[in-house]
Amino acid sequence: MNDRRTTQGLFVAVLALALLAASPSGAQTEGSLGKDVYLDDITYTIRPGYMRSATVSPHDPNVAYVTSYDGYLWKTIDGGRTWDESRVILEARSFFGDAGEKLYFGVHRSAPGSLFSLSQGVARLAGRDNAPPNRKYGIPLAATDGSAGAQIPGPFGVNPGGIDGGFAAMGGVGGGGGGGAAANVNFGIGLPGGAPRLQLLVRKLGKATSGLNIKQTLALRGTRPTEVRLVVIHPRYPNIVFACTGFGLYKTQDGGGTWVRVFAGMNPGSRFAFHLAVDPSRPRRILLGTGDGMWVSEDLGESFAKTTSGGVGGGAIFWVYYHPHDPRYVFVTTDNGVLRSSDGGENFDYIYYTTYPPARLVFYLAIDPHDKKRGYIATWDGLFSTPDVVKGGLESWTRIGGLQLSGIHAEKISICPKHPGHLWALVNMRIPAATTPGLIDTGGAFILESLDHGNTWKVIFSGNTLGSMQWFENDPRDPDMLWLVWSRSLSRLRRRTSDEQREKVRLPDDPPVQEVIMAAQMYTGTDPGRQLEYRRRSLLKALVPRVEVSYFQRSQNNYSLLQDGIYPMLPYFRNASVHVPYHEFKVLATWDLFNLVFNLESTLFGRVDRINYEVRETVKFGVHRLYGELRRLRVVMANEPPRDLRVRLMYKLRIEELTSYVNYMTGNYLARWRQGDRPAGIKAKWWEPWTNAAR
């Protein structure tokens, strides 16, 4: 009996060990949003800009680079607490008139001339596969004075224009996507010194006047910002870093202190550098993917020559990827499928292609670190996987995610090196734009997570305030934690350690964001309520009748025939007359009730409405971004102020800077609030001098 129990116990133990052995090591059950994981906003001390991507150094996890659409690059050496800024040389700007009759306040906005920020340019590729190469990456913009248009190859085209000779109205052309949307860091709106009467009038109205030196602005900011798509750190030399931009390839040898352009491209297509990869077996050999094929450097980026490898044509190459375990295999994702080389990049053959145009646009490729053959790709039409990326062919690819990811633009997919089956993907839902070519963001931008090899997905991040999803990066020390790049903020997933405080978060005494937005719109005179009031008053005109007053007078005299024919013998004649006067006074009131339905004076379109809309949306966007960052930073300082004196000082300076921005946009609303004078944003009379709490 005891032997039997012993045998059963051994059997159970062996079965348990077998199950443990069969289960993947470190099985993932919670994913990235596990216990004690929180979202840490690390946007502090970064200049407000339109962020593009983040790259964490493989040599030191505390070192990271963040790029932007504005040419700025930021570097941190302390895990994101503080940042150092640099900027690549920018392209000279071409100036055009602004046919949109639009005014912009100091922040920038995107333009439909975007080259290839993967929001509109790729959409044009998807819709025009046979477009000429010189028309593939730019759209012609025509000057309003009738002169010839010009090809804008860069990611942004911004046009200045003047209105009434007084305002120097500087702004972008159109209203591009992304979220989103962006605004114009290159030009502002102000009153030049040549308009003293206009300045005096604005001051009499109680408004602040922002000065603008036009000559200095054109001299210092007469350049078009360049999209810095991605930073690639050399796998052996940590101080050698490459920046792939819309204006060529830049290189630094001092860890980001100075940048030199090492490849400018030979045509508008090749000047856009999408991605590069360093040969693991030959560290001086670089493969560069551009908008016009692949270029090769054998001297660490000092010179480049276009490859003549079989299969690699003149289309766009979005991603270059060496197999992490066998550098003989090189993969490139293009606007026409995926190619593979088995001889280090000398020759290429197609391993993925489809007749459906959106699915041919492949932006990213990754290989599972737990299964060295399984590969994943991110396309304009979702995610696909193959069980053998090394030997598999065109028929080996299958869709993952099912209908959930069908028709969704996926830009990146990543696999956790720690937990098998743990995947992340960056997706974005875009629809055709009604006013500009290409597609626009719809708000469906998410970071998705899967714990079962991509069969099912869930959303773990949907962004901060207004903007669009741009990139994510895994933390090398804890790959379950991500660096999350939103267009207007940078965040990290962090694990809260046991010695960190877990007390209730103390919130500073600040006004709600909706009150600040309303105060800013009231201060600029563009709040929706005021515009609707103007519209209501215009509609009341339809109730005022058209009054017509007329007076008519008629007088009739009727003289009868002479009576001499009747009484010819009489010494006189008789005459009879009738006098008939006629008076008419008429008042006619008419109403045109059609104007109650449609009145050109009250319809929400036209020049005035466009100006109000542009300023109102820019103000709302700016308050969301600046005030949101200010409140998050004040929460940090109120709960867990940094111990490092330098970091704490930079945070305080940033708070003062953001407070000044918000006060300028709202007519000192924050100053009023903190002094105790706290009117609601909609009730504050910004055209009158405000009083402090003492009064």
C-alpha positions in Angstrom: 0.0 0.0 0.0 2.8 2.4 0.9 4.6 1.5 -2.3 1.5 2.3 -4.3 1.1 5.7 -2.6 4.8 6.3 -3.2 4.4 5.4 -6.8 1.4 7.8 -7.2 3.3 10.6 -5.5 6.2 10.1 -7.8 3.8 10.1 -10.8 2.2 13.4 -9.7 5.6 15.0 -9.1 6.9 13.9 -12.5 3.7 15.2 -14.1 4.1 18.5 -12.4 7.7 18.8 -13.5 6.6 17.9 -17.0 4.0 20.6 -17.0 6.5 23.2 -15.7 9.0 22.1 -18.4 6.3 22.3 -21.1 5.2 25.8 -20.0 7.4 28.7 -21.3 9.9 30.1 -18.9 8.6 33.1 -17.1 5.0 32.7 -18.5 3.3 36.1 -18.8 0.0 36.5 -17.2 -0.4 40.3 -16.5 1.4 41.9 -19.4 2.8 45.3 -19.2 0.1 46.7 -17.0 0.8 44.5 -14.0 0.8 45.4 -10.3 2.6 48.5 -9.3 3.1 49.6 -12.9 2.3 53.3 -13.5 2.6 55.8 -16.3 5.4 58.3 -15.7 5.2 61.5 -17.9 8.8 62.5 -18.6 8.1 65.3 -21.0 9.5 67.8 -18.5 12.4 70.0 -19.6 11.7 69.2 -23.3 10.9 72.1 -25.6 7.3 71.9 -26.8 7.6 70.1 -30.1 6.0 67.4 -32.3 7.7 64.3 -31.1 8.4 61.5 -33.6 10.3 58.5 -32.0 12.5 57.3 -29.2 15.6 55.1 -29.2 17.1 53.6 -26.0 20.8 52.9 -26.1 21.8 49.2 -26.1 24.9 50.2 -24.2 23.3 52.1 -21.3 19.5 51.9 -20.6 19.7 55.3 -19.0 20.7 56.9 -22.3 17.9 57.6 -24.8 17.3 59.8 -27.8 14.0 61.4 -28.8 13.3 62.9 -32.2 10.8 65.3 -33.6 9.2 66.6 -36.7 10.8 70.0 -36.1 14.4 69.0 -36.4 15.0 68.8 -32.7 16.7 65.9 -31.0 16.8 65.4 -27.3 19.2 63.1 -25.3 18.9 61.9 -21.7 21.6 60.2 -19.7 19.4 59.8 -16.5 16.5 57.8 -17.8 14.4 60.7 -18.9 14.6 63.1 -15.9 16.5 65.7 -17.8 17.2 66.3 -21.4 19.8 68.0 -23.6 18.7 69.5 -26.9 20.3 69.7 -30.3 19.0 70.4 -33.7 20.0 69.3 -37.2 20.7 71.8 -40.0 17.5 72.8 -41.7 16.5 73.3 -45.2 15.9 76.8 -46.6 12.3 77.6 -46.9 10.4 78.4 -50.1 7.9 81.2 -49.5 4.4 81.2 -51.0 1.3 83.3 -50.4 -1.4 81.9 -48.2 -4.6 81.5 -50.2 -6.5 80.3 -47.2 -6.8 83.7 -45.6 -5.9 82.3 -42.2 -4.2 83.9 -39.1 -2.2 81.8 -36.7 -1.1 82.4 -33.1 2.5 81.6 -32.3 2.3 77.8 -32.3 2.7 75.9 -35.5 0.3 73.7 -37.5 0.9 70.9 -40.0 0.7 71.4 -43.7 -0.8 69.4 -46.5 2.7 69.7 -48.1 3.9 67.0 -45.8 6.3 64.8 -47.6 6.3 61.4 -46.0 5.4 61.5 -42.3 3.6 58.2 -43.0 0.3 59.9 -42.5 -0.3 61.3 -46.0 2.7 60.5 -48.1 2.2 56.8 -47.8 -1.5 57.2 -48.5 -0.5 58.8 -51.8 1.7 55.8 -52.5 -1.2 53.5 -51.7 -3.4 55.3 -54.1 -0.9 56.0 -56.9 1.4 53.1 -57.3 2.5 54.2 -60.8 3.2 57.9 -59.9 6.4 59.3 -61.3 9.3 59.2 -58.9 9.6 63.0 -58.7 5.9 63.3 -57.7 5.8 60.4 -55.3 7.0 62.2 -52.2 5.9 65.8 -52.6 2.9 67.8 -53.8 3.2 71.0 -55.9 2.2 74.2 -54.2 1.1 77.2 -56.3 1.9 80.7 -55.2 -1.1 83.0 -54.9 0.4 85.7 -57.1 0.1 83.4 -60.1 3.7 82.4 -60.2 4.7 78.7 -60.8 4.4 76.3 -58.0 7.3 74.4 -56.5 7.9 70.9 -55.4 8.1 70.6 -51.7 10.1 67.6 -50.8 10.3 68.1 -47.1 7.8 67.0 -44.5 6.4 70.5 -43.8 5.7 73.4 -46.1 4.8 76.7 -44.3 3.7 79.8 -46.1 3.9 83.4 -44.8 1.5 86.1 -45.9 0.5 89.6 -45.0 -2.9 91.0 -44.2 -3.8 94.7 -44.3 -0.1 95.6 -44.1 -0.4 95.6 -40.3 -0.5 92.1 -39.2 2.3 89.9 -40.2 0.3 86.7 -40.6 2.5 83.7 -40.7 1.2 80.2 -41.0 1.1 76.8 -42.6 -0.8 75.8 -45.7 -3.9 73.7 -45.0 -4.6 71.6 -42.0 -2.7 68.3 -42.2 -3.3 65.2 -40.2 -1.6 63.7 -37.2 -3.2 65.0 -35.0 -2.7 65.4 -35.4 -2.2 68.0 -35.6 0.4 70.3 -35.1 1.0 74.1 -35.2 3.7 76.5 -36.7 6.9 76.8 -34.6 8.6 78.7 -37.4 6.4 81.8 -37.6 4.2 83.7 -35.2 1.6 86.4 -35.4 2.4 89.8 -34.0 2.4 93.6 -34.7 5.5 94.9 -36.4 6.9 98.3 -35.6 5.5 99.7 -38.8 1.9 99.6 -37.4 1.9 101.9 -34.4 -1.8 102.9 -34.8 -2.8 99.2 -34.8 -0.7 98.6 -31.7 -2.3 101.5 -30.0 -5.8 100.3 -30.9 -5.1 96.8 -29.6 -3.8 98.2 -26.3 -6.8 100.4 -25.9 -9.0 97.3 -26.1 -7.0 95.9 -23.2 -5.3 93.2 -25.2 -1.6 92.3 -25.0 0.4 93.0 -28.1 3.1 90.6 -29.1 5.8 92.2 -31.1 7.3 90.7 -34.2 10.5 91.7 -35.9 9.8 90.5 -39.4 13.3 90.8 -40.7 14.8 88.9 -37.8 12.1 86.3 -38.1 12.8 85.7 -41.8 16.5 85.6 -41.2 16.5 83.2 -38.2 13.4 81.1 -39.0 13.3 81.2 -42.7 13.8 77.5 -42.8 11.6 74.5 -43.1 11.7 72.1 -40.2 12.9 68.6 -41.0 11.3 65.4 -39.7 13.8 63.4 -37.8 12.2 60.0 -38.2 14.5 57.8 -36.2 17.8 57.6 -34.4 20.0 54.5 -34.8 22.9 53.9 -32.3 25.9 52.0 -33.5 25.9 48.6 -31.9 29.6 48.7 -31.0 30.4 52.4 -30.7 27.9 54.2 -28.3 29.0 57.7 -29.3 28.4 57.1 -33.0 24.7 57.8 -33.7 22.8 58.3 -36.9 19.7 60.4 -37.4 17.4 59.5 -40.3 15.6 62.6 -41.5 13.6 64.0 -44.3 16.6 66.0 -45.4 19.2 63.2 -45.5 21.2 61.2 -43.0 23.0 62.9 -40.1 25.8 61.5 -38.0 27.3 62.4 -34.6 30.5 61.0 -33.2 30.2 62.7 -29.8 27.0 61.2 -28.6 24.7 63.9 -30.0 26.7 67.1 -29.3 27.2 68.0 -32.9 25.5 66.6 -36.0 26.9 66.5 -39.6 25.0 65.5 -42.6 26.8 62.7 -44.3 24.2 61.8 -47.0 22.1 64.4 -48.7 20.5 62.1 -51.3 20.8 62.3 -55.1 17.1 63.2 -55.7 14.0 64.1 -53.7 13.3 60.4 -53.1 16.7 59.4 -51.8 17.0 62.4 -49.6 14.4 61.0 -47.2 16.3 58.5 -45.0 13.9 56.1 -43.4 16.1 53.6 -41.5 19.6 52.1 -41.5 21.2 49.0 -40.1 24.9 48.3 -39.3 26.3 44.9 -40.4 27.0 43.0 -37.2 29.9 41.2 -38.8 31.4 44.3 -40.5 30.8 47.3 -38.2 31.9 49.8 -40.9 29.3 48.6 -43.4 25.9 50.4 -43.3 22.7 49.7 -45.3 20.5 52.8 -45.6 16.9 52.6 -46.7 15.6 55.7 -48.4 12.7 56.9 -50.5 14.6 55.8 -53.6 16.1 52.4 -52.8 18.9 51.3 -50.7 22.4 52.9 -50.3 25.5 51.2 -49.0 28.4 52.7 -47.1 31.6 50.7 -46.4 33.3 53.5 -44.4 31.0 54.1 -41.4 28.8 56.5 -43.3 31.4 58.8 -44.8 30.3 57.9 -48.4 27.4 56.1 -49.9 26.7 54.3 -53.2 23.4 53.1 -54.4 23.2 49.3 -54.3 22.6 47.3 -57.5 21.5 44.2 -55.6 19.0 42.2 -57.5 15.4 42.8 -56.4 16.0 46.1 -54.7 14.5 48.8 -57.0 13.9 52.5 -56.7 11.0 52.4 -54.3 10.8 53.3 -50.7 12.6 51.1 -48.1 11.1 51.7 -44.7 13.1 49.2 -42.5 16.4 47.4 -42.8 16.9 44.4 -40.5 19.7 42.0 -40.0 18.8 38.6 -38.5 19.9 38.9 -34.9 21.4 35.3 -34.9 22.7 35.0 -38.5 23.8 38.3 -40.2 23.9 36.6 -43.6 20.2 37.2 -43.7 19.1 40.7 -44.3 15.5 41.8 -44.7 14.1 45.1 -46.1 10.5 46.2 -45.9 9.3 48.4 -48.8 6.3 50.0 -50.3 5.9 46.9 -52.5 6.5 44.0 -50.1 9.4 42.4 -48.2 12.7 41.2 -49.6 15.3 38.9 -48.1 19.0 38.4 -48.8 20.9 35.3 -47.7 24.3 36.6 -48.6 24.7 39.7 -46.5 22.8 42.1 -48.7 24.4 41.3 -52.1 21.2 39.9 -53.7 17.5 40.0 -52.7 14.4 38.1 -53.4 10.8 38.7 -52.5 9.4 36.7 -49.6 6.2 38.7 -49.1 4.0 40.3 -51.7 0.2 40.8 -52.3 -1.9 42.3 -54.9 -3.8 44.3 -52.3 -2.0 47.7 -52.4 -2.4 48.6 -48.6 -1.0 45.3 -47.5 2.0 45.8 -49.7 3.1 48.8 -47.6 5.3 47.1 -45.0 6.8 49.4 -42.4 8.4 47.1 -39.9 9.8 43.6 -39.5 10.8 41.7 -36.4 11.9 38.2 -35.6 10.8 36.3 -32.5 13.8 35.9 -30.1 12.3 32.7 -28.8 11.7 31.2 -32.2 14.5 32.3 -34.5 12.5 31.5 -37.6 9.2 33.1 -36.9 8.8 36.6 -38.3 6.3 39.4 -38.0 5.6 42.4 -40.2 3.5 45.5 -39.7 1.6 46.8 -42.8 -1.0 49.3 -43.8 -3.5 46.5 -43.6 -2.6 45.0 -40.2 -0.1 42.4 -39.0 1.1 39.3 -40.6 3.3 36.4 -39.5 5.3 33.5 -41.0 6.6 30.4 -39.3 9.9 30.5 -41.3 11.2 33.9 -42.3 14.5 32.4 -43.2 13.4 29.8 -45.8 9.7 30.6 -46.2 8.2 32.0 -49.4 5.3 34.1 -50.5 2.7 31.6 -49.4 3.9 31.3 -45.8 2.3 34.5 -44.4 -0.9 34.6 -42.5 -2.8 37.4 -40.9 -2.8 37.7 -37.1 -5.3 39.6 -35.0 -8.2 38.7 -37.3 -10.8 41.3 -38.1 -9.7 43.4 -35.1 -6.6 44.5 -37.1 -7.9 44.2 -40.6 -7.8 47.5 -42.5 -5.8 49.1 -39.7 -2.5 50.9 -40.3 0.1 49.1 -38.2 3.5 50.8 -38.0 5.5 48.7 -35.6 5.4 45.3 -33.9 7.7 44.2 -31.1 8.3 40.9 -29.3 9.2 40.5 -25.7 12.6 38.8 -25.3 11.6 37.7 -21.8 8.2 36.1 -22.2 7.2 34.0 -25.2 4.0 35.1 -26.9 4.1 38.6 -25.5 3.8 41.1 -28.3 3.1 44.8 -28.8 1.9 46.7 -31.8 1.4 50.4 -32.8 -1.7 50.8 -34.8 -3.6 53.8 -36.2 -7.0 54.1 -37.9 -7.0 56.6 -40.8 -9.7 57.6 -43.3 -9.6 59.5 -46.5 -9.4 63.3 -45.9 -12.2 65.5 -47.3 -10.1 68.6 -47.9 -6.5 67.4 -48.6 -5.0 64.4 -50.5 -4.3 61.3 -48.5 -5.5 60.1 -45.1 -6.1 61.7 -41.8 -6.0 60.4 -38.2 -9.3 59.4 -36.6 -8.2 59.1 -33.0 -7.9 55.3 -33.3 -4.2 55.3 -32.4 -3.3 52.7 -29.8 -0.5 50.6 -28.4 -1.9 47.1 -28.4 -0.7 44.1 -26.4 -1.0 40.4 -27.0 -0.1 37.5 -24.6 -1.0 34.7 -26.9 1.3 35.1 -30.0 -1.0 37.7 -31.6 -4.3 35.8 -31.5 -6.0 38.4 -29.3 -5.1 42.0 -28.5 -6.0 44.6 -26.0 -5.4 48.3 -25.8 -2.8 49.4 -23.1 -2.2 53.0 -24.2 -4.3 55.5 -26.1 -2.4 58.7 -25.8 -2.4 61.9 -23.8 -4.8 64.8 -24.5 -4.8 65.9 -28.1 -2.3 64.4 -30.6 -1.4 61.1 -32.3 0.5 58.0 -31.6 4.1 58.0 -32.9 6.4 55.3 -31.5 7.2 53.0 -28.6 10.4 51.4 -27.4 11.1 48.5 -25.0 13.2 49.1 -21.9 16.3 46.9 -22.3 16.5 46.2 -18.6 12.8 45.4 -18.2 11.3 44.7 -21.7 7.7 44.6 -20.3 8.1 48.3 -19.7 7.7 50.7 -22.6 8.8 54.2 -23.6 5.7 55.7 -25.2 6.0 58.5 -27.7 2.8 60.6 -28.1 3.0 63.5 -30.5 3.0 66.0 -27.6 4.3 64.0 -24.7 6.8 61.3 -23.7 5.9 58.7 -21.1 7.4 55.6 -19.6 5.8 52.6 -18.0 7.6 52.1 -14.6 7.4 49.6 -11.8 6.9 51.2 -8.4 9.5 49.8 -6.0 8.6 48.8 -2.4 10.4 51.8 -0.8 8.5 54.3 -2.9 5.6 56.2 -1.4 2.1 54.9 -2.0 0.2 57.7 -0.3 -2.8 59.3 -1.9 -1.7 61.7 -4.6 -1.9 65.4 -3.5 -3.2 67.6 -6.3 -2.2 71.3 -6.4 -4.9 73.9 -6.2 -5.2 74.6 -9.9 -8.3 75.5 -12.0 -9.9 72.8 -14.2 -8.5 72.6 -17.7 -11.9 73.4 -19.2 -12.0 76.7 -17.3 -8.5 77.6 -18.6 -9.5 76.7 -22.2 -12.6 78.9 -21.9 -10.6 81.7 -20.4 -8.2 81.6 -23.2 -10.9 81.6 -25.8 -12.7 84.5 -24.1 -9.4 86.4 -23.9 -8.8 85.9 -27.7 -12.4 86.7 -28.5 -13.0 83.4 -30.2 -15.1 81.5 -27.7 -17.9 79.5 -29.4 -20.6 81.2 -27.3 -19.7 84.6 -28.6 -19.7 83.4 -32.2 -23.1 81.6 -31.7 -24.4 84.8 -30.2 -23.4 86.7 -33.3 -25.1 84.0 -35.3 -28.3 84.3 -33.3 -28.4 88.0 -33.7 -27.9 87.6 -37.4 -30.8 85.1 -37.5 -33.1 87.7 -35.8 -32.7 89.9 -38.8 -35.1 87.5 -40.6 -37.9 88.5 -38.1 -37.5 92.2 -39.0 -40.0 92.8 -41.8 -39.4 94.7 -44.9 -41.7 97.8 -44.8 -42.8 99.6 -47.9 -44.8 102.9 -47.5 -46.5 104.6 -50.4 -48.8 107.5 -50.9 -51.0 108.0 -54.0 -53.1 111.0 -55.0 -55.5 111.3 -57.9 -57.7 114.2 -58.9 -60.3 114.0 -61.7 -62.2 117.0 -63.2 -65.2 116.1 -65.5 -66.4 119.1 -67.6 -69.7 118.5 -69.4 -70.5 119.5 -72.9 -71.4 123.1 -73.7 -75.0 123.6 -73.6 -75.0 125.9 -76.5 -75.9 123.1 -78.8 -79.1 122.6 -76.8 -80.0 126.1 -76.2 -78.5 128.0 -79.1 -80.8 130.9 -78.9 -80.1 131.7 -75.3 -77.7 134.6 -74.7 -75.5 132.3 -72.4 -74.4 128.8 -72.2 -74.5 126.4 -69.3 -71.6 124.2 -68.2 -71.6 121.4 -65.6 -68.4 120.0 -64.0 -67.6 117.2 -61.4 -64.3 117.3 -59.3 -63.3 113.8 -58.0 -60.3 113.7 -55.6 -58.6 110.3 -54.8 -56.0 109.7 -52.0 -54.3 106.3 -51.1 -51.8 105.7 -48.2 -50.4 102.1 -48.1 -48.0 100.4 -45.7 -46.8 96.9 -46.7 -44.8 94.6 -44.3 -43.2 91.5 -45.8 -41.1 88.7 -44.1 -38.6 86.5 -45.8 -38.7 83.4 -43.5 -36.2 81.6 -45.6 -33.5 83.5 -43.8 -34.4 81.8 -40.6 -33.1 78.6 -42.2 -30.2 79.8 -44.3 -28.7 83.2 -44.1 -25.3 83.9 -45.6 -24.6 86.4 -42.8 -25.1 83.9 -40.1 -23.8 80.7 -41.7 -20.8 79.3 -39.9 -18.3 79.7 -42.8 -16.5 82.5 -44.4 -13.3 84.4 -43.7 -14.3 85.5 -40.2 -15.4 82.1 -39.2 -12.1 80.5 -40.5 -10.1 83.0 -38.5 -12.1 82.3 -35.4 -11.8 78.5 -35.9 -8.1 78.6 -36.5 -7.3 80.7 -33.4 -9.8 78.8 -31.3 -8.5 75.4 -32.1 -4.9 76.5 -31.7 -5.7 78.0 -28.3 -7.5 74.8 -27.2 -4.7 72.7 -28.5 -2.0 74.8 -26.8 -3.8 74.9 -23.5 -4.3 71.2 -23.5 -0.6 70.6 -24.1 1.0 73.3 -22.0 -1.4 73.4 -19.1 -1.6 69.6 -19.0 2.2 69.4 -18.8 2.2 72.1 -16.1 -0.3 70.3 -14.0 1.5 67.0 -14.3 4.8 68.6 -13.3 3.1 70.4 -10.3 1.8 67.0 -9.2 5.3 65.6 -9.3 6.7 68.4 -7.3 3.9 68.2 -4.8 4.3 64.5 -4.2 7.7 63.2 -5.1 10.1 66.2 -5.8 13.4 65.0 -7.2 16.2 64.8 -4.7 18.8 66.0 -7.2 19.2 69.7 -6.9 19.9 70.2 -10.7 16.8 68.3 -11.6 14.6 70.1 -9.1 15.8 73.4 -10.3 15.1 72.5 -13.9 11.6 71.4 -13.0 10.9 74.7 -11.2 12.2 76.7 -14.2 10.0 74.7 -16.4 7.0 75.4 -14.2 7.7 79.1 -14.4 8.0 78.9 -18.2 4.7 77.0 -18.6 2.9 79.3 -16.2 4.0 82.3 -18.3 2.8 80.6 -21.4 -0.7 79.9 -20.0 -1.0 83.3 -18.4 -0.2 85.0 -21.7 -2.8 82.9 -23.5 -5.5 83.5 -20.9 -5.0 87.1 -19.8 -3.3 86.1 -16.5 -6.0 83.7 -15.5 -3.6 81.5 -13.4 -2.3 84.6 -11.6 -5.9 85.6 -10.8 -6.7 82.1 -9.6 -3.7 81.9 -7.3 -4.5 85.4 -5.8 -8.0 84.3 -4.9 -9.8 86.1 -7.7 -11.5 83.1 -9.2 -14.2 83.9 -11.8 -15.4 81.1 -14.1 -13.8 81.2 -17.4 -17.0 82.0 -19.2 -17.8 84.9 -16.8 -14.5 86.7 -16.8 -14.6 90.0 -18.6 -11.2 90.0 -20.2 -11.7 93.4 -21.9 -11.8 95.1 -18.5 -8.7 95.3 -16.1 -9.0 92.5 -13.6 -8.6 93.1 -9.9 -6.8 91.0 -7.3 -8.3 89.4 -4.2 -7.7 92.5 -2.1 -10.4 94.4 -4.0 
